[in-house]
Amino acid sequence: MTNLIVELSKYALILLMALYTCMTFISFRMKTRKSSDYMLAEMTFIMLLLQFVAYLVLYLKLGEKEDMIYYYGFQALFMVLVTLLWRLFYKDIHNTLISNMCMMITIGLIMLTRIDVEKSVRQFKMIIIAMIVSMLVPVIIRKWKTCCNFDTVYGIVGILMLGVVLVMSATTYGANISFTIAGVTLQPSEFVKILFVFYVAGRFAKSTEFKDVVVTTIFAAAHVLILVVSTDLGGALLFFVTYLVMIYVATQKAIYCAAGIGAGCAAGVLAYNLFSHVQVRVMAWQDPWSCIDNEGYQIAQSLFAIGTGGWTGMGLGQGMPSSIPFVEKDSIFSAISEEMGGIFAVCVILICMCIFLAFFNLAMKVKNKFYCYLAMGLGTMYAAQVLLTVGGVTKFIPLTGVTLPLVSYGGSSLLSTLIIFGIIQGISLIIYDEEREVEKERNRLERDKRRKDREKEKQKQKA
């Protein structure tokens, strides 16, 4: 009976995920707040239904069944509370982003529970803390009107934080990216990337003259260079791609992008010749089968998992995700593909794409240049991280050790991503404020026009 339920659950999960993905794109066409709220409620219901089906299977497949019931109940209640509280505190936020944020967290917790219940519980605790922090961010962004004036501070603090990591951190799998304080592992580059986007947005909002672009580029290059020296090449690539997009959006000059791509290619060749860590990653990417017992083991197991899952997957609890090294961090997309199936995995990518489109849409709507560049930069950072993660495990590009936002295990990545979502929601509130000011000005002009018309009419009558 259990095997039958697991088999049927595969198709139920795929159907629910496909339905949710369709609705998340349709939600962009909602014109009124009421219709948007209805769509949010429907998407939340589908998410909770998907969560119920997944945890029913995990309840049947895993031990500690009573604990599993409580854990599922806490998660479901938390997701409902998150949706309600965001709407209660901020009536003018982007509903689709809230729903998609909760869906990605739900998928991550389902897979982490399948892989390692202990890690899933730790991640859930971190999610609660990070969500509380992120809910404070929109009001700060909305009220702190002078945040665009501290670009130099953002740049200097970011460089100093990366420098501290370079000096203090221990080497982990060839990279110096984190250190542990009082048992808590921190990865400062996850937070520096937010400061980096704030810095670039602030600089370009003030001026895009050539000399200012040169100064901004020098500071940006310093961030990337420190990451390269730390051999955090995934982080360096994230910063580099984000800066290229932001400089093009701000200046509209393709020559800057061309120069940046050329410099990036040269830096890539140099990094390959300087760091054995990079050579190993490239060798494993080019031909993982020739070194399957060593360097190519992770990518080979990842490809085996994706291929084994096919379009409909093996079913929750039916695959072997634990055979993939660092599956809960670098390769969780492979685990999703193996057990949930290729269709489900494609839907995950489409939801990530929808999140980026929402970021892009808000960037195009906001009138203030600083917030426009900020939304575009954070959106690019998010999209690039998804591309690096999915591209790495599918052998499209070399593995970079970058996590899948909101899905992979990791506190620093989770907290920084939720802060980014909070910033974007703050920009959504700013757009509403701008629209309200425009509406007030329009109403004022109409009142003045009607008053002048009445005065003219009275003058005619007197005459």
C-alpha positions as CSV (number, residue, x, y, z in Angstrom):
1,M,0.0,0.0,0.0
2,T,2.8,2.4,0.9
3,N,4.5,1.8,-2.5
4,L,1.2,2.6,-4.3
5,I,0.8,5.8,-2.4
6,V,4.5,6.8,-3.2
7,E,3.9,6.0,-6.9
8,L,0.7,8.0,-7.1
9,S,2.2,10.9,-5.1
10,K,4.8,11.4,-7.9
11,Y,2.1,12.4,-10.3
12,A,0.1,14.4,-7.7
13,L,3.2,16.5,-6.8
14,I,4.0,17.1,-10.5
15,L,0.4,18.1,-11.2
16,L,0.3,20.5,-8.2
17,M,3.7,22.0,-9.0
18,A,2.8,22.5,-12.7
19,L,-0.5,24.1,-11.7
20,Y,1.3,26.4,-9.2
21,T,3.9,27.4,-11.9
22,C,1.1,28.3,-14.3
23,M,-0.6,30.4,-11.7
24,T,2.5,32.3,-10.7
25,F,2.9,33.5,-14.3
26,I,-0.8,34.3,-14.6
27,S,-0.5,36.4,-11.4
28,F,1.5,39.0,-13.4
29,R,-1.7,39.8,-15.3
30,M,-3.7,40.6,-12.1
31,K,-4.7,44.3,-12.4
32,T,-6.5,44.9,-9.1
33,R,-5.4,44.3,-5.5
34,K,-8.5,42.2,-4.9
35,S,-7.8,39.8,-7.7
36,S,-4.1,39.6,-6.7
37,D,-5.2,38.7,-3.1
38,Y,-7.4,35.9,-4.5
39,M,-4.6,34.6,-6.5
40,L,-2.3,34.6,-3.5
41,A,-4.8,32.6,-1.5
42,E,-5.2,30.0,-4.3
43,M,-1.4,29.7,-4.7
44,T,-1.0,29.3,-0.9
45,F,-3.6,26.6,-0.9
46,I,-1.8,24.7,-3.7
47,M,1.5,25.0,-1.8
48,L,0.0,23.7,1.4
49,L,-1.6,20.8,-0.5
50,L,1.8,19.9,-2.1
51,Q,3.4,20.1,1.3
52,F,0.8,17.7,2.7
53,V,1.3,15.1,0.0
54,A,5.0,15.3,0.3
55,Y,5.0,14.9,4.1
56,L,2.4,12.1,3.9
57,V,5.0,10.1,1.8
58,L,7.8,11.0,4.2
59,Y,5.7,9.9,7.1
60,L,5.2,6.5,5.5
61,K,8.8,6.2,4.4
62,L,10.8,7.5,7.3
63,G,10.9,6.6,11.0
64,E,10.0,8.9,13.9
65,K,6.4,9.1,12.6
66,E,5.0,11.1,15.6
67,D,7.8,13.7,15.4
68,M,7.1,13.9,11.6
69,I,3.5,14.8,12.2
70,Y,4.5,17.6,14.6
71,Y,7.2,18.9,12.3
72,Y,4.8,19.0,9.3
73,G,2.2,20.8,11.4
74,F,4.7,23.5,12.5
75,Q,5.8,24.0,8.9
76,A,2.3,24.3,7.6
77,L,1.3,26.7,10.3
78,F,4.4,28.8,9.8
79,M,3.8,29.2,6.0
80,V,0.2,30.3,6.7
81,L,1.4,32.8,9.3
82,V,4.1,34.1,7.0
83,T,1.6,34.8,4.2
84,L,-0.9,36.4,6.6
85,L,1.6,38.6,8.5
86,W,3.3,39.9,5.4
87,R,-0.1,41.0,4.1
88,L,-1.2,42.3,7.5
89,F,1.9,44.5,8.0
90,Y,2.4,45.5,4.3
91,K,-0.8,45.8,2.3
92,D,1.0,47.0,-0.9
93,I,3.7,44.4,-1.2
94,H,4.2,42.1,-4.2
95,N,2.0,39.1,-3.6
96,T,3.6,36.8,-6.2
97,L,7.0,37.2,-4.5
98,I,5.7,36.3,-1.1
99,S,4.0,33.1,-2.5
100,N,7.1,32.1,-4.5
101,M,9.4,32.7,-1.5
102,C,7.2,30.4,0.6
103,M,7.1,27.8,-2.1
104,M,10.9,27.6,-2.6
105,I,11.3,27.4,1.2
106,T,8.8,24.6,1.3
107,I,10.5,22.6,-1.5
108,G,13.8,23.0,0.3
109,L,12.5,21.8,3.6
110,I,10.8,18.8,2.0
111,M,14.1,17.7,0.3
112,L,16.2,18.4,3.4
113,T,13.8,16.3,5.5
114,R,14.1,13.5,3.0
115,I,18.0,13.7,3.1
116,D,18.7,14.6,6.8
117,V,15.9,15.3,9.3
118,E,18.3,16.9,11.7
119,K,19.6,19.4,9.1
120,S,16.1,20.1,8.1
121,V,15.1,21.0,11.6
122,R,18.1,23.3,12.0
123,Q,17.3,25.0,8.7
124,F,13.7,25.5,9.8
125,K,14.8,27.2,13.0
126,M,17.1,29.5,10.9
127,I,14.2,30.2,8.5
128,I,12.1,31.5,11.5
129,I,14.8,33.8,12.6
130,A,15.6,35.0,9.0
131,M,11.9,35.6,8.2
132,I,11.5,37.8,11.3
133,V,14.6,39.8,10.2
134,S,13.4,40.1,6.6
135,M,10.0,41.4,7.7
136,L,11.7,44.4,9.3
137,V,13.6,45.3,6.1
138,P,10.8,46.8,3.9
139,V,9.9,49.5,6.5
140,I,13.6,50.4,6.8
141,I,13.9,50.7,3.0
142,R,10.7,52.7,2.8
143,K,11.6,55.1,5.6
144,W,15.4,55.5,5.1
145,K,15.3,58.0,2.3
146,T,19.1,58.7,2.5
147,C,20.3,55.2,2.1
148,C,21.6,56.1,-1.4
149,N,24.0,58.6,0.0
150,F,26.3,56.0,1.8
151,D,27.7,54.3,-1.3
152,T,31.4,54.8,-0.2
153,V,30.6,53.3,3.2
154,Y,29.0,50.3,1.5
155,G,32.0,49.8,-0.7
156,I,34.6,50.1,2.1
157,V,32.7,47.9,4.6
158,G,32.3,45.2,1.9
159,I,36.0,45.2,1.1
160,L,36.9,45.1,4.8
161,M,34.6,42.2,5.5
162,L,36.0,40.2,2.6
163,G,39.5,41.0,3.8
164,V,38.7,39.7,7.3
165,V,37.4,36.5,5.8
166,L,40.6,36.1,3.7
167,V,42.8,36.5,6.9
168,M,40.7,34.7,9.5
169,S,38.9,31.9,7.6
170,A,40.1,28.3,7.3
171,T,40.5,26.6,4.0
172,T,37.5,24.5,3.2
173,Y,37.6,22.3,0.0
174,G,40.1,24.7,-1.5
175,A,38.3,28.0,-0.7
176,N,38.5,30.5,2.1
177,I,34.9,31.6,2.4
178,S,33.7,31.1,6.0
179,F,34.7,31.0,9.7
180,T,33.1,29.8,12.9
181,I,32.4,31.9,15.9
182,A,30.9,30.2,19.1
183,G,29.8,27.2,17.0
184,V,28.1,29.3,14.3
185,T,29.5,29.2,10.8
186,L,29.3,32.5,9.0
187,Q,29.9,33.2,5.3
188,P,30.3,37.0,5.1
189,S,30.4,37.1,1.3
190,E,26.6,36.3,1.3
191,F,26.0,39.7,3.0
192,V,28.7,41.6,1.2
193,K,26.9,40.9,-2.1
194,I,24.0,43.0,-0.8
195,L,26.4,45.8,0.2
196,F,28.1,45.5,-3.2
197,V,24.8,46.1,-5.0
198,F,24.0,49.0,-2.7
199,Y,27.4,50.5,-3.5
200,V,27.2,50.2,-7.3
201,A,23.6,51.4,-7.3
202,G,24.5,54.4,-5.2
203,R,27.5,55.3,-7.4
204,F,25.6,55.0,-10.7
205,A,22.6,56.9,-9.3
206,K,24.9,59.9,-8.7
207,S,26.9,59.8,-11.9
208,T,27.7,57.7,-14.9
209,E,30.5,60.0,-16.2
210,F,33.6,58.1,-17.4
211,K,35.8,59.1,-14.4
212,D,33.1,58.0,-12.0
213,V,32.6,54.7,-13.8
214,V,36.4,54.1,-13.5
215,V,36.3,54.7,-9.8
216,T,33.3,52.4,-9.3
217,T,35.0,49.7,-11.5
218,I,38.1,49.8,-9.4
219,F,36.1,49.3,-6.2
220,A,34.1,46.5,-7.8
221,A,37.3,44.9,-9.1
222,A,38.7,45.0,-5.6
223,H,35.7,42.9,-4.3
224,V,36.2,40.4,-7.1
225,L,40.0,40.2,-6.7
226,I,39.7,39.4,-2.9
227,L,37.2,36.7,-3.7
228,V,39.6,35.3,-6.3
229,V,42.5,35.3,-3.9
230,S,40.2,33.5,-1.4
231,T,39.5,31.0,-4.2
232,D,35.8,31.7,-3.8
233,L,35.4,31.7,-7.6
234,G,31.6,31.1,-7.5
235,G,31.2,34.3,-5.4
236,A,33.6,36.2,-7.7
237,L,31.6,35.2,-10.7
238,L,28.4,36.4,-9.0
239,F,29.8,39.8,-8.3
240,F,31.3,40.1,-11.8
241,V,28.1,39.2,-13.7
242,T,26.0,41.5,-11.5
243,Y,28.4,44.4,-12.1
244,L,28.3,43.9,-15.8
245,V,24.5,44.0,-15.9
246,M,24.3,47.0,-13.6
247,I,26.9,49.0,-15.6
248,Y,25.1,48.3,-18.8
249,V,21.7,49.3,-17.3
250,A,23.1,52.5,-15.9
251,T,25.2,53.7,-18.8
252,Q,23.5,51.9,-21.8
253,K,27.0,51.5,-23.3
254,A,27.8,48.1,-24.7
255,I,31.6,48.9,-24.8
256,Y,31.8,48.7,-21.0
257,C,30.2,45.2,-21.1
258,A,32.5,44.1,-23.9
259,A,35.6,45.3,-22.0
260,G,34.3,43.6,-18.8
261,I,33.8,40.3,-20.6
262,G,37.2,40.5,-22.1
263,A,38.8,41.2,-18.7
264,G,36.7,38.4,-17.2
265,C,37.9,35.9,-19.8
266,A,41.5,36.9,-19.2
267,A,41.0,36.6,-15.4
268,G,39.5,33.2,-15.9
269,V,42.5,31.9,-17.8
270,L,44.8,33.4,-15.1
271,A,42.9,31.8,-12.3
272,Y,43.1,28.5,-14.1
273,N,46.8,28.7,-14.3
274,L,47.3,29.9,-10.7
275,F,44.9,27.7,-8.7
276,S,44.9,23.9,-8.7
277,H,41.4,24.1,-7.2
278,V,40.1,25.7,-10.4
279,Q,42.0,23.1,-12.6
280,V,40.3,20.3,-10.7
281,R,36.9,21.8,-11.2
282,V,37.5,22.3,-14.9
283,M,38.9,18.8,-15.4
284,A,35.9,17.3,-13.6
285,W,33.6,19.4,-15.8
286,Q,35.3,18.5,-19.1
287,D,35.3,14.7,-18.6
288,P,34.0,13.6,-15.2
289,W,34.0,9.9,-16.3
290,S,37.8,9.9,-16.7
291,C,38.2,10.8,-13.0
292,I,35.0,9.4,-11.6
293,D,36.6,8.0,-8.5
294,N,38.1,11.3,-7.4
295,E,37.6,14.8,-8.9
296,G,34.6,13.9,-11.1
297,Y,32.7,11.9,-8.5
298,Q,30.3,14.7,-7.5
299,I,29.3,15.7,-11.0
300,A,29.1,12.1,-12.1
301,Q,26.7,11.2,-9.3
302,S,24.7,14.3,-9.9
303,L,24.3,13.4,-13.6
304,F,23.4,9.8,-12.6
305,A,20.7,11.1,-10.3
306,I,19.2,13.4,-12.9
307,G,19.2,10.7,-15.5
308,T,17.7,8.1,-13.1
309,G,14.9,10.4,-12.2
310,G,13.7,10.9,-15.7
311,W,10.7,13.1,-16.3
312,T,8.5,11.8,-13.4
313,G,11.1,10.9,-10.8
314,M,11.7,7.9,-8.6
315,G,9.3,9.2,-5.9
316,L,10.1,10.6,-2.5
317,G,12.3,8.2,-0.5
318,Q,12.9,6.0,-3.5
319,G,16.2,7.5,-4.8
320,M,19.7,7.7,-3.4
321,P,20.4,11.4,-3.0
322,S,22.9,10.7,-0.2
323,S,25.3,9.2,-2.7
324,I,25.9,12.8,-4.1
325,P,28.6,14.7,-2.1
326,F,27.3,17.9,-0.5
327,V,23.8,17.1,-1.9
328,E,22.1,19.3,0.7
329,K,24.1,22.3,-0.4
330,D,25.7,22.3,-3.9
331,S,23.6,19.5,-5.5
332,I,20.1,19.7,-4.1
333,F,18.7,20.4,-7.6
334,S,20.0,16.9,-8.6
335,A,18.1,15.4,-5.6
336,I,14.9,17.2,-6.6
337,S,15.3,15.9,-10.2
338,E,16.0,12.3,-9.0
339,E,13.0,11.9,-6.7
340,M,10.5,14.6,-7.9
341,G,11.3,14.2,-11.6
342,G,12.5,16.4,-14.5
343,I,9.1,18.1,-14.9
344,F,9.1,19.2,-11.2
345,A,12.7,20.4,-11.5
346,V,11.8,22.4,-14.7
347,C,9.0,24.0,-12.7
348,V,11.4,25.0,-10.0
349,I,13.6,26.7,-12.6
350,L,10.5,28.5,-14.0
351,I,9.5,29.8,-10.5
352,C,13.0,31.1,-10.1
353,M,12.6,32.8,-13.5
354,C,9.3,34.3,-12.3
355,I,11.1,35.7,-9.2
356,F,13.7,37.4,-11.4
357,L,10.9,38.8,-13.7
358,A,9.2,40.2,-10.6
359,F,12.5,41.9,-9.6
360,F,12.9,43.2,-13.1
361,N,9.3,44.4,-13.3
362,L,9.7,46.4,-10.1
363,A,13.0,47.9,-11.4
364,M,11.2,49.1,-14.4
365,K,8.4,50.7,-12.5
366,V,10.3,52.6,-9.8
367,K,11.2,56.2,-10.8
368,N,14.1,56.7,-8.5
369,K,17.3,55.6,-10.3
370,F,19.0,54.3,-7.1
371,Y,16.1,51.9,-6.4
372,C,15.9,50.9,-10.1
373,Y,19.6,49.9,-10.1
374,L,19.2,48.2,-6.7
375,A,16.3,46.0,-7.8
376,M,18.1,45.2,-11.1
377,G,21.3,44.3,-9.3
378,L,19.7,42.1,-6.7
379,G,17.6,40.4,-9.3
380,T,20.7,39.7,-11.4
381,M,22.5,38.4,-8.3
382,Y,19.6,36.0,-7.7
383,A,19.3,34.8,-11.3
384,A,23.1,34.3,-11.6
385,Q,23.1,32.2,-8.4
386,V,20.4,30.0,-9.8
387,L,22.2,29.7,-13.1
388,L,25.5,28.7,-11.5
389,T,23.8,26.1,-9.3
390,V,21.7,24.5,-11.9
391,G,24.3,24.8,-14.6
392,G,27.0,23.2,-12.3
393,V,25.0,20.1,-11.5
394,T,23.8,19.6,-15.1
395,K,27.4,19.9,-16.4
396,F,26.5,23.1,-18.4
397,I,29.3,24.9,-16.6
398,P,31.9,23.9,-14.0
399,L,30.7,23.4,-10.4
400,T,31.2,26.5,-8.4
401,G,29.9,25.5,-5.0
402,V,27.0,28.1,-5.1
403,T,23.8,27.2,-3.3
404,L,20.3,27.3,-4.7
405,P,18.6,30.3,-3.0
406,L,16.0,29.4,-0.3
407,V,16.3,25.7,-1.2
408,S,19.8,24.5,-0.3
409,Y,21.0,24.0,3.3
410,G,22.9,27.0,4.7
411,G,22.1,29.7,7.2
412,S,24.1,32.6,5.7
413,S,22.7,32.0,2.2
414,L,19.2,31.8,3.5
415,L,19.4,34.9,5.6
416,S,20.9,37.0,2.9
417,T,18.4,35.8,0.3
418,L,15.4,36.6,2.6
419,I,17.0,40.1,3.3
420,I,17.1,40.6,-0.5
421,F,13.4,39.7,-0.7
422,G,12.7,42.2,2.1
423,I,14.6,44.9,0.2
424,I,12.6,44.2,-3.0
425,Q,9.3,44.4,-1.0
426,G,10.5,47.7,0.3
427,I,11.0,48.9,-3.2
428,S,7.5,47.7,-4.0
429,L,6.2,49.9,-1.2
430,I,8.2,52.9,-2.6
431,I,6.5,52.3,-6.0
432,Y,3.1,52.4,-4.3
433,D,4.1,55.7,-2.6
434,E,5.3,57.2,-5.9
435,E,2.0,56.2,-7.6
436,R,0.0,57.6,-4.7
437,E,1.9,60.9,-5.0
438,V,1.2,61.0,-8.7
439,E,-2.4,60.4,-8.1
440,K,-2.6,63.1,-5.4
441,E,-0.9,65.6,-7.9
442,R,-3.4,64.6,-10.6
443,N,-6.3,65.1,-8.3
444,R,-5.0,68.5,-7.2
445,L,-4.6,69.6,-10.8
446,E,-8.2,68.5,-11.5
447,R,-9.5,70.3,-8.5
448,D,-7.6,73.5,-9.6
449,K,-9.0,73.1,-13.1
450,R,-12.6,72.7,-11.8
451,R,-12.1,75.7,-9.5
452,K,-10.8,77.9,-12.3
453,D,-13.7,76.8,-14.6
454,R,-16.2,77.7,-11.8
455,E,-14.6,81.2,-11.4
456,K,-14.7,81.7,-15.2
457,E,-18.4,80.7,-15.2
458,K,-19.2,83.2,-12.4
459,Q,-17.3,86.0,-14.2
460,K,-19.4,85.3,-17.4
461,Q,-22.6,85.4,-15.4
462,K,-21.7,88.7,-13.8
463,A,-20.8,90.1,-17.2
